[in-house]
Amino acid sequence: MRLDRSRPLLVRLFVLAILILVPPVAMITFRALGEFERGMVPELDKKAAAIGRDITAQVERAVDLGIPIDHLVGVDEFFRPVLMANPELRYLAISAPDGRVLFVTGAPSADLEPHYREAGQATNLTIGDFLDLALPVQSKGERVAAVHVGFDQGYIASRLSDIFYDIAVVLVASLIVAFEILLFVVFFNVTGPMKLVGLVVDRARRGDFSHVAGGVSGDEVGHFVRTLSTTIRRADDQYRSLMAYIDEVRAAHFDKSVVERVAEIADRVKFLYRFAESGRPAVLSERLATDIRLPLFLFVFAEEMGRAFMPLYAREFGQSFGPFTQEMLMALPITMFMVGITVASPWAGSVIARLGTRRVFLTGLIPAAGGYFLTAFADSVVQLIVLRIVSGLGYALVTVACQTYISRATLEGKRAQGLGIYVGAVLTASICGTAMGGVLAERVGFDATFVVSAALAAISGWLVHRLLDPGVDDGKASDDGDGSDKGKSLFSLFANWRFTALLLFAAVPAKMALTGFLFFLVPVILWRAELSLPEIGRTIVLYPLIMAILSAVSSRISDLTGWRTGLVAIGGLIGGLGLLLPLPQLGLDPSMAVALAIIALGVSHGLSASPQLALVPDLCWIECHTFGRTRVLALVRTVERLGSIVGPVLAAAFIPIWGLTGAVVALGGVVLVLSVIFVVCSFAFGSGLHLVAEEDGE
């Protein structure tokens, strides 16, 4: 009996969402872009004319004071700020009446002078890709020069392209959000209840009427579940009426043969059927790993919105502070956020064991969302650092709670796939959050973007509060240990050399590359390459996009083949080699080299992220059983966060020595060396579970 048909339903709903969202947005976009282009051309002409008139008035004032036009000084210094403040302008020039170029900023005079000589006193010229507006400079009624304002004809096309890409980002992000919502709705309202129905029906088929399905909603599935539950409760009532009648007959009848016959019937009924001893069928509830996916998605979405510009935001607070250089100050908010996560991770597992994942999620949401909101109003780098630490504390509690919830809801044989649900939610949120954060920061500013982050985090908490049943998660689970860890320290895990090698030479360098390169160096490098915030966001999105594609595949390969160590080793090597791509000797364009390095890092972590976490119980199975998988995974997260802390600081320290590109290569060299050490160690790992405690006892 197959009751779960959610996948075809999910596919059909997602196709419907695409059909509903994409065509109208595409039509509106193309019409809006056309109107924008038609309206922008005359506005640019007006702006160029206004700037030209202002410059002409300044030049005429100098000439009226008796300064010869060709003896003006400081013209280049006067023109340069005007060009910087108006990116649509490409050059400013002053020419003599005969067409000679006297002064020019932004273009070679040799490219302009032949056209000025040929055009004479024409006011509008087309010079290659430039539109040239000429305004006469007059003194005592005579034309003594001309001021030229040139702007690029391709500027409008480039602006339209930027707007188109921003709209495309918003549309793709909307589709991903729609998919996450549909995924949650289908699994929460269809798959989950129907799975419980299957369990209840299977019990009833075997004569067990002691449970009814929980999680009733108001839709058709909920109506079906209620009808089935009503039927089971009616059968329970009939059973209790029968037992009451049998007891009455046994107590009141004098014929022993009748009493014996009635007792035989009662025993037969009790043998064939089982009903709740409490007098009422118990509600059967079961958590699914997908229950927490949408709140996790929204929460990570909120954090990732600042990913594309966090170093640039810190840069606005000043050039230096005390002994810290500008590069170090730009790295510190990222580092201190990781410090907050590292501080909270060790005790997050213990708190979850006592309070449960639901309450810890809501508790961690307070400092996280509060930190995002107050970051919008920070006015110093010290305040920013403190708020990032606070946000990191909340982020650790929330993410560890989600990992624990998913781990407890996942079968042992599908451990990597269960962790893949966590990784998938984080990656899709990274794709949406990073891209959308760049767009919002460009359009509404950094501060407003952080306010939006706080709102998204609050929505994720509201979903957990309203939709997750507190009774399903009481904080007690089989993965919390068997109580045999008394007198033992969790740090005794480091006596297991395989576990230690995995952390120090695989987990730590992966996080060093992630935070040092992707979170810190990439935004700074691309910003100095004059890319806009949306362009920076779209470039960084390459990492989660590649990782999202590969993580699902690597999770399945890991579970099917058990080849987790090999995937982790190969991933580490690819990541280290990828960061060497900006080497000048390779001859790649710097921006292209950075993009390829991002792709390589995405491939690296896509191959190794889920298998790495799934490998932990294999390497220390006894310790996971003794201390609890929750606490062991919390320790893993704590140690690998050390790499997250070191990464930005190390990269910032490399910049004064080798520059931005050299810092990428140097960081890649460190990651590659550590990854090679792990590869060497992995050959001695062996296969299967490693029962270290049993080996020590022999």
Residue pairs with C-beta under 8 A, 6 or more apart in sequence:
1 198
1 201
3 194
3 195
3 197
3 198
3 201
4 191
4 194
4 195
4 198
6 186
6 187
6 190
6 191
6 194
9 186
9 190
10 182
10 183
10 186
13 182
13 186
14 178
14 179
14 182
17 175
17 178
17 179
17 182
18 175
21 171
21 174
21 175
21 178
22 171
22 175
25 167
25 171
29 164
29 167
33 160
33 163
33 164
36 160
36 163
37 156
37 160
40 156
40 159
41 156
44 88
44 151
44 155
44 156
45 133
47 86
47 88
48 89
48 131
48 133
48 149
48 151
49 133
49 135
49 149
51 82
51 86
51 89
51 149
52 133
52 135
52 147
52 148
52 149
53 135
55 79
55 82
55 92
55 135
55 147
55 149
56 135
56 136
56 137
56 147
58 78
59 69
59 72
59 94
59 137
59 145
59 147
60 137
60 138
60 139
62 72
63 69
63 137
63 139
63 144
63 145
64 139
69 94
69 96
69 102
69 137
69 144
69 145
70 96
70 102
72 94
72 102
72 103
75 94
75 103
75 105
76 103
76 105
79 92
79 103
79 105
79 106
80 105
82 89
82 92
83 89
83 90
83 91
83 92
83 105
83 106
87 155
88 151
88 152
88 155
89 106
89 149
89 150
89 151
90 106
90 107
90 130
90 150
90 151
90 152
91 104
91 105
91 106
91 107
91 112
91 130
91 148
91 150
92 104
92 105
92 106
92 147
92 148
92 149
92 150
93 101
93 103
93 104
93 105
93 107
93 109
93 112
93 147
93 148
93 150
94 101
94 102
94 103
94 104
94 137
94 145
94 146
94 147
94 148
95 101
95 102
95 112
95 113
95 116
95 134
95 145
95 146
95 148
96 102
96 145
97 143
97 144
97 145
97 146
98 117
99 113
99 116
99 117
99 118
99 119
99 120
100 113
100 116
100 117
101 109
101 112
101 113
101 116
102 145
104 112
106 150
107 130
107 150
111 127
111 128
112 127
112 132
112 148
112 150
115 125
115 127
115 132
116 125
116 134
116 146
116 148
119 125
119 134
121 134
121 136
121 143
121 146
122 134
123 133
123 134
123 135
124 131
124 132
124 133
124 134
125 131
125 132
125 134
126 132
126 153
127 150
129 152
129 153
129 154
130 150
130 151
130 152
130 153
131 150
131 151
131 152
131 153
132 148
132 149
132 150
133 148
133 149
133 150
134 146
134 147
134 148
135 146
135 147
135 148
135 149
136 143
136 145
136 146
137 143
137 144
137 145
137 146
137 147
138 144
152 158
162 532
162 534
162 535
165 534
165 535
165 538
166 439
166 442
166 443
166 534
169 435
169 436
169 438
169 439
169 534
169 537
169 538
170 436
170 439
172 432
172 435
173 431
173 432
173 435
173 436
176 428
176 431
176 432
177 432
179 428
180 293
180 294
180 297
180 425
180 428
181 294
183 290
183 293
183 294
184 290
184 293
184 294
187 288
187 290
187 291
187 293
188 288
188 290
188 291
188 467
189 217
189 219
189 221
189 222
190 221
191 288
191 290
192 215
192 286
192 288
192 290
192 291
193 213
193 215
193 216
193 217
193 221
193 222
193 225
194 221
195 286
195 288
196 213
196 214
196 215
196 225
196 284
196 285
196 286
197 213
197 224
197 225
197 228
199 211
199 213
199 284
199 286
200 211
200 212
200 213
200 228
200 232
200 284
201 228
203 209
203 210
203 211
204 232
207 272
207 273
207 274
208 273
208 274
209 232
209 235
209 236
209 239
209 273
209 274
209 275
209 276
209 281
210 274
210 275
210 276
210 277
210 281
210 282
211 232
211 276
211 281
211 282
211 283
211 284
212 228
212 229
212 232
212 233
212 281
212 282
212 283
212 284
213 225
213 228
213 229
213 283
213 284
214 283
214 284
214 285
214 469
215 225
215 285
215 469
216 222
216 225
216 226
216 229
229 281
232 281
233 280
233 281
236 275
236 276
236 280
236 281
239 269
239 273
239 275
240 275
240 279
242 269
243 266
243 269
246 262
246 263
246 265
246 266
249 258
249 259
249 262
250 259
250 262
250 263
253 259
253 262
275 281
276 282
285 469
285 471
285 472
286 472
287 405
287 408
287 409
287 472
287 473
288 409
289 405
289 406
289 409
289 410
289 418
289 421
290 421
291 405
291 409
291 467
291 468
292 357
292 361
292 402
292 405
292 406
292 464
292 468
293 421
293 424
293 425
294 460
294 463
295 361
295 402
295 460
295 461
295 463
295 464
296 398
296 399
296 402
296 422
296 425
296 426
296 429
296 460
297 425
297 428
297 429
297 460
298 429
298 456
298 457
298 459
298 460
298 463
299 365
299 368
299 398
299 399
299 429
299 456
299 457
299 460
300 399
300 425
300 426
300 429
300 430
300 433
301 429
301 432
301 433
301 436
301 456
302 368
302 369
302 372
302 433
302 452
302 453
302 454
302 455
302 456
302 457
302 460
303 368
303 372
303 391
303 395
303 433
303 453
303 457
304 429
304 430
304 432
304 433
304 434
304 437
305 433
305 434
305 436
305 437
305 440
305 449
305 450
305 452
305 453
305 456
306 313
306 375
306 437
306 449
306 450
306 453
307 430
307 433
307 434
307 437
307 519
307 537
307 540
308 434
308 437
308 438
308 441
308 523
308 533
308 536
308 537
308 540
309 437
309 438
309 441
309 446
309 523
309 533
309 536
310 333
310 334
310 519
310 523
311 330
311 331
311 333
311 334
311 519
311 520
311 523
311 524
312 330
312 523
312 524
312 527
312 533
313 333
313 384
313 446
314 329
314 330
314 332
314 333
314 381
314 384
315 326
315 329
315 330
316 446
317 329
317 378
317 379
317 380
317 381
317 384
318 326
318 329
318 381
319 326
320 326
320 329
321 329
321 381
321 382
324 332
325 652
325 656
327 524
327 652
327 655
327 656
328 649
328 652
328 653
329 381
330 520
330 524
330 652
331 520
331 648
331 649
331 651
331 652
332 381
332 385
332 648
332 649
333 381
333 384
333 385
333 388
334 388
334 515
334 519
334 520
334 648
335 515
335 644
335 645
335 648
335 649
336 385
336 388
336 389
336 392
337 388
337 389
337 391
337 392
337 395
338 392
338 515
338 641
338 644
338 645
339 389
339 392
339 645
340 388
340 389
340 390
340 391
340 392
340 393
340 395
340 396
341 392
341 393
341 395
341 396
341 637
341 641
341 644
342 392
342 396
342 638
342 641
342 642
342 644
342 645
343 389
343 392
343 393
343 396
344 364
344 392
344 393
344 394
344 396
344 397
344 400
345 396
345 400
345 634
345 635
345 637
345 638
345 641
346 634
346 635
346 638
348 360
348 396
348 397
348 400
348 401
348 634
349 400
349 404
349 628
349 630
349 631
349 633
349 634
350 631
351 360
351 397
352 360
352 400
352 401
352 404
352 475
352 630
353 475
353 476
353 480
353 628
353 630
353 631
354 475
355 363
355 475
356 470
356 473
356 474
356 475
357 401
357 402
357 404
357 405
357 408
357 473
357 475
358 401
358 464
358 468
358 470
358 473
359 470
359 475
360 397
360 398
360 400
360 401
361 397
361 398
361 401
361 402
361 461
361 464
362 461
362 464
362 465
363 397
364 393
364 394
364 395
364 396
364 397
364 398
364 401
365 394
365 398
365 457
365 458
365 460
365 461
366 394
367 390
367 391
367 393
367 394
368 391
368 393
368 394
368 395
368 397
368 398
368 457
369 394
369 454
369 457
369 458
369 461
370 390
370 394
370 454
371 387
371 388
371 390
371 391
371 394
372 391
372 450
372 451
372 453
372 454
372 457
373 450
373 451
373 454
374 387
375 384
375 387
375 388
375 391
375 450
376 446
376 447
376 448
376 449
376 450
376 451
376 454
377 447
378 384
378 387
396 637
400 630
400 633
400 634
400 637
402 422
402 425
403 419
403 422
403 633
404 479
404 630
404 633
405 473
406 418
406 419
406 421
406 422
407 415
407 418
407 419
407 479
407 629
407 630
407 633
408 477
408 478
408 479
409 418
410 417
410 418
410 419
410 421
411 418
413 559
414 559
415 559
415 614
415 617
416 554
416 555
416 556
416 558
416 559
416 564
416 610
416 611
416 613
416 614
417 555
417 556
417 559
419 555
419 610
419 613
419 614
420 551
420 552
420 555
420 610
423 547
423 551
423 555
423 609
423 610
424 548
424 551
424 552
427 544
427 545
427 547
427 548
427 551
428 544
428 548
430 541
430 543
430 544
431 541
431 544
431 545
431 548
434 537
434 540
434 541
434 544
435 534
435 537
435 538
435 541
436 537
437 449
437 453
437 537
438 532
438 533
438 534
438 535
438 536
438 537
438 538
439 533
439 534
439 537
440 448
440 449
440 452
441 449
441 533
442 532
442 533
442 534
477 630
479 624
479 628
479 629
479 630
480 628
480 630
480 631
481 625
481 626
481 627
481 628
481 631
482 625
482 626
484 626
485 626
485 627
488 626
488 627
490 627
490 631
490 632
490 635
491 635
492 623
493 499
493 620
493 623
493 627
493 632
493 635
494 500
495 692
496 619
496 620
496 623
496 690
496 692
497 681
498 619
498 620
498 681
498 685
498 690
499 616
499 619
499 620
499 623
501 677
501 678
501 681
501 682
502 568
502 612
502 615
502 616
502 619
502 678
503 636
503 639
503 640
504 639
504 674
505 572
505 674
505 675
505 677
505 678
505 681
506 568
506 569
506 572
506 608
506 612
506 674
506 675
506 678
507 612
507 636
507 639
507 640
507 643
508 639
508 640
508 642
508 643
508 646
508 674
509 572
509 575
509 576
509 643
509 670
509 671
509 674
509 675
510 571
510 572
510 575
510 604
510 605
510 608
510 609
510 612
510 640
510 643
510 671
511 640
511 641
511 642
511 643
511 644
511 647
512 643
512 644
512 646
512 647
512 650
512 667
512 670
512 671
513 575
513 576
513 579
513 601
513 604
513 647
513 667
513 668
513 671
514 601
514 605
514 644
514 647
515 643
515 644
515 645
515 647
515 648
516 646
516 647
516 648
516 650
516 651
516 667
517 579
517 597
517 601
517 647
517 651
517 664
517 667
517 668
518 540
518 543
518 598
518 601
519 647
519 648
520 647
520 648
520 651
520 652
521 651
521 660
521 663
521 664
521 667
522 536
522 539
522 540
522 594
522 598
523 536
523 540
524 660
525 590
525 594
525 660
525 661
525 664
526 535
526 536
526 539
526 591
526 594
527 536
528 660
529 590
529 591
531 539
531 591
539 594
539 595
539 598
540 598
542 595
542 598
542 599
542 602
543 598
543 599
543 601
543 602
543 605
544 602
545 602
546 599
546 602
546 603
546 606
547 602
547 603
547 605
547 606
547 609
548 606
549 606
550 602
550 603
550 606
550 607
551 605
551 606
551 609
551 610
554 567
554 606
554 607
554 608
554 609
554 610
554 611
555 610
555 611
555 614
557 563
557 567
558 564
558 567
558 610
558 611
558 614
559 614
562 687
562 688
564 611
564 612
564 614
564 615
564 618
565 611
565 615
565 682
565 685
566 682
567 607
567 608
567 611
568 607
568 608
568 611
568 612
568 615
568 678
568 682
569 675
569 678
569 679
569 682
570 607
570 608
571 603
571 604
571 605
571 606
571 607
571 608
571 609
572 604
572 608
572 671
572 674
572 675
572 678
572 679
573 604
573 672
573 675
573 676
573 679
574 600
574 603
574 604
574 607
575 600
575 601
575 603
575 604
575 605
575 671
575 675
576 668
576 669
576 671
576 672
576 673
576 674
576 675
576 676
577 600
577 668
577 672
578 596
578 597
578 599
578 600
578 601
578 603
578 604
578 668
579 597
579 600
579 601
579 664
579 665
579 667
579 668
579 669
579 671
579 672
580 665
580 668
580 669
580 672
581 588
581 593
581 596
581 597
581 600
582 588
582 590
582 593
582 594
582 597
582 661
582 664
582 665
583 665
584 661
586 593
588 596
590 661
593 661
594 664
597 664
597 668
613 633
613 636
616 624
616 632
616 633
616 636
617 624
617 629
617 632
617 689
618 688
618 689
618 690
619 685
619 690
620 632
620 690
620 692
621 689
621 690
621 691
622 691
622 692
622 693
622 694
623 632
623 692
623 693
624 632
626 693
647 667
650 667
650 670
651 663
651 664
651 667
652 663
654 662
654 663
654 666
654 667
655 662
655 663
657 663
657 666
658 665
658 666
